[in-house]
Amino acid sequence: MCVSVSGSRGGTVMWRSISLLGILIVSPAIGWCDTVQFTVNAANIGTPIQGPGSVDFSSSGLNGTVLAGQNLSLDLLLSNDVLARLFLSDPGTFGIGLTIYTNAGTFPGFTGPTTGYLLDPKGNQFGGSQIAGRADGSNGTLDVGLVSFAASNLEGAQVFDISGVHFDTSVPNNGFVITDAQLQFSFNSTDDSVEFGTAKQLPEPSAIGLILAGALLIAPIARRSRRRLPSINVP
C-alpha cells in the first residue's frame, strides 16, 4: 500500500480518515508515494553551468517525517515547471543524488536497497532504472545517488531535458526525524554542463543536437584545411 500526501508528515499531517491514521500508527513500514519540490536559484536560470562541480537544491517537503522503516517512492522535481537541460559528453561523468538530513546527530543508518531513474519533462521515466549508491554520515545524513549512468540509462542522448529524478527506497526504523533534504547534480568533466529554464525558455533539444553534430563534422574539415594552406613568402 502506498499513500500519496503533500506537505510534511508525522504528527503535523491532517488525515481525512481516523481509521487510516490508526493503520499508519500500527504499521510503520507502510509506503509513501510523494512528490518533493526543489527550487532552482533564480540566478541559475538561463545561465549554462559548466563542470566540473555540482549544483545543489534544498527542500523542506520531507521535513517532520519520522524514520519508522517505511518505504519511500519519491518523485524529486524542480519547482515552477523548471527543467534541467543536460549536456553530457560521457554518461559516466554525471551523477544525481539525494541527501536527507535528520536530527540524529550521528550515523542514522543506511537506507534499504534503492533504485532510481531520471524523469522526463512530463514527469515520466526517462531511460533505464539503476541501482543507487547508499551512504550515511556522522552529521545525521542519509544519502542515495545514481552515479553509474551508461548510454542505455539516457536513451543514447547527449543533450536532453529532465524535470527531476525518482527514487524507490526505505528508511531506517529508529525514530529520528527528517529536518531537510538536498538534491544535487554533479559533473566530473569540463565537457559537461547544465542549463535551467522552462520549456519556453529553452530551445528544442533536437536543434541543439543538430548544432553539436554539425560542429563535430566541421571541426576535422577545418583542421585539414588549415594543414593544406601553402606558406607564402612576402618579399
N, C-alpha and C positions, 0 to 999 in steps of 0.2 A: 504494500500500500504506500502511496506517495501523495502527500498533501501539499497543494500549492497555497502559498501565503505571500503577503507583501509586507514590507516593513520589518522591524525587529521582532524577535520571538522571545521565548522564555516566559517569565511572568507578566510581560507587558503586552502580550497579544490578546485581543478580544475575540474569542471564538463565538461563532453563531450557535454552536450546539454544546450544551453542557456534557452530553454523553460523549461527544468527540473529545472534549478536554479530558474526560476520565480515561479514555482509551490512550491518549498521549501520555498521561502520567503513568499508567500501568505498563505501557510498552515503550520504553525509551529508545529502542532500536528502530522505531518507525522511520521511514524515509522522508526527506524533504525534497520537493521539486520547487526550485526558486530561481528567480531572475535577479541578479545583483548588478546595479548600475555603477559605472565608474566614469567620472567626469574628466575630460581632457582639458588641460590648461589652455585658456584662450590664446596664449602666446604661441602655442604649438600648432594652432590651426592654420593650414595653408603654407606652412614653412617646412620644407624637407629636413629631416633629421638624419644625419649621416652616422654610420657606425665607425669604429666600434663603440659600444656603450649600451646604455639602457634607458628606457622611458618608463616611469612609474605613475600609477594612478591609485588613489585611495577611495575607499567606500565604507560607509557605516551601515550598509544594508544587512550585514550579518550580526551587527552588534547586539549583545544581550542573549545570544544563543548559548545555551548550556551544553557543554560537551557531555553527551549521555550515550555515546555509542551509536548514534543514529546514522543512517545512510544519507548522503547528500547528493542530489542531482542538480548541478548548478550551471545556469547559463550566465556567464560573466560578460556583460555587454557594455560598450561605450555609450554614454548617455547622449540625449539630444540628437539621435539619428546620425551621430558622427561615425565615420568609417575609418579604418586604418588601411592605407594603400601600401603594401609591402613590395619592395624591390630587392629581390634575393638572388645573388649570383650563385649561391650554393645553399640548398635547403638545410644542410648540416650546420650552418653558421647561425641559425636563428633559434631562439627559444622563447617560450611564453610560460609564465608561472604565476601561482597564487601563493601569497604569504598571509596566513591567518594569525593575528595577534591575540593572545589571551592574557588573563590575569594570573597565570600560573607562577610567574617569577622564576621558573626553572624549566627544564625539559618537560613538555607536556605529553610526550609520546608521539609516535608516528601515526599518520592516518592509515587506514586499511588499504588494501590493493586498490590502485587508482588508474582509471583510463580517461582519455580525453581526445578531443578533436576540435578543429577550428570551426567557426561559424561564418557563413557567407553573409552578404549584405541583408538578406531576408531572415537571418537567424536560423537557417538550415545547416546541416552538416556539410562542411567543405573538406574534401579529401578523406583519407582513411583515419581510423582510430589508431591510437598507440598507447602503450603502457607508460604511465607517468612516473617520473622520479619522485622520491619522497624524502623528507628530512624533518628534524625538529631542532630547535635552538634553545640555548640556555636562557634566552630572554623571553621564553614562553611562546615561541612561534612554531607553527606548523607550516610546512612547505610542500607543495606539489607542483610539478612542472613538466612540460613537454619539451624535450631537448634532443630528440632523435629523429628529426624530420628527414624524410627522403622524398624523391620526386613523386612517389606514389601517394604520399601524405598531402601533396599540394596539387594533385592532378596535373603534374608536369608543368605548371605555370611558374614563371619567374616574377611576373608583375600581376598582382591580384588584390582584391579588397576583402577585408573581413570586418565583421561587426563585433567579434569577441571570440571567446573560447568556452567550451563545455567541459566540465569535469564530473565524473561519477566516482565518488569516494565515500569513506566513512570516517568518523572522528573517534578519538578515544573516549572511554567511559570513565571520566574522572571528576566531573562536576565543575571544572573550570569554565569560565565564561569568555566568549569572544568579545574583544574590545575594538578591533579594527581589522580591515582587510586591504591588501595591496596587490594590484595586478601589475605585472612587469613584462615588457617586451625587451628582449636582449639581442644584440647584434655583435658578432665577433669578427666582422670583416669590414674594411673600409669601402668595399664594393656594395655593401648593403645599406638600405635607408628605408625610412617610413615617412609618409605624409598623411596628415589627418585632415578630414573635412567631410561635409555631407556629400551625398551623391551629386547634388547640383554644383558643388564647389570643385569636384574632382573630374578631370576629363575621362572619357571612356578608357578603361584599361586596355582594350584592343588597340586603340590608337597609340597608346604608349608602347605596346609591344611591337607594333609596326615600326615605330621610330627607332627603337633599340635594335630591331633586326636589321633595319637599313644601315644604322651606324656600324654594326658588325660587318656588314658586307662591304661598305665603303672603305673602312679602315685599311684592310690589306691592299686594296687597289691603290689607295693614296700612297701607301708605303712603297709599292712597286714603282709608281710614277716618279716618286722622289729619287729612287735609285737610278732611274733611266735618264734623268736630266743630265745633258753633257756639261762639262766645265767650260766656261767662257773666259778667255784671257783678254783683259782690257788693256790696250796699248797705253 
